[in-house]
């Protein structure tokens, strides 16, 4: 059994690009696709109240109702245990970067809940990966010194990693919407065929909020 | 409230910029407020950033919006911001927030501007959220701070260029794609 953990970004991204069917095709007997309650709030519960995003929210809700995307209870993780772990993760991450004597709150509950779920699964030796389009969370765990430099440059003041506890949270693995559509294309699971299909799919994910450069798209196309 | 002196400085400069129709200066001042908003994440800094950015949009489209009583518009907005400064100097934070809110209501009170201002305020919130994201705050956290949805923020952020900035590159696109292939194998 392996678990694909979805942050809000890839669901929103694929919904806006009419590619949500990819999740259904990627799901297999030995893989569950899971979202946390906080992510569900962001992609379904809250936008359902806003007419402009109602359709997208309904599409995502349908995937949950049909069991394509599940909540953590499906794999035996209670809302309470996830909530407790999320609070710990949130507290550790938001006590990491410091400037002028103040810790900077860089992440919110939704992203922290994905990390918390990944941590719980890894502790249980269950293979998992987090799909997340936004850059901050990935950068913190993959190259934290980059976040330190980026924030120092943007804020025009020295931002330092003042606490290294985040490094003990685990070795997280991250992919983004572009990698999801890339895999779907490679496995011939997308409805779009032809020479230019992959490029079109990758750029579509970029323009709906995935943090990916043109150079990265070029290198993925070559694979 | 954090960085009170900086907010007072920004608002004083903003009044000058409004009086001289300097929309780009107003946008710069709004961005300056975002630096402290990123660190302290206090609602007042964020409100100042959104309000000044919204005013800049009205100033930049002054002619096309055909605001008949422009001088009166400038006087009223400047007066509201002046009262906000005064309240802040006296440490009356609630009164400060109320005068800032009043300046937004004043923009809407110019009858032909009402529908436009609602749109400007929403876009200003999205713009400021994307600036916070550029400053290293996560998308979910910025959406929460600005009271907007991840849906509208994702779309806006997608229009921004992501170049091969060394600060933004963590692992190569090739390596991540291979990791994905391996996971889904």
Interface residues (C-beta under 8 A of the other chain):
Chain A: X2 X4 X8 X9 X12 X13 X16 X26 X31 X42 X43 X46 X47 X50 X52 X53 X56 X97 X99 X100 X102 X104 X105 X106 X107 X108 X109 X110 X111 X127 X129 X133 X134 X135 X136 X137 X138 X139 X142 X143 X146 X147 X149 X150 X151 X153 X154 X155 X156 X157 X159 X173 X174 X175 X176 X178 X179 X180 X182 X183 X186 X187 X206 X207 X208 X209 X210 X211 X212 X213 X214 X215 X216 X217 X219 X220 X222 X223
Chain B: X2 X35 X38 X39 X40 X41 X133 X134 X135 X136 X137 X138 X139 X140 X141 X143 X144 X149 X150 X151 X152 X153 X154 X155 X157 X158 X159 X162 X163 X164 X166 X167 X168 X169 X170 X171 X172 X173 X174 X176 X177 X178 X179 X180 X181 X183 X184
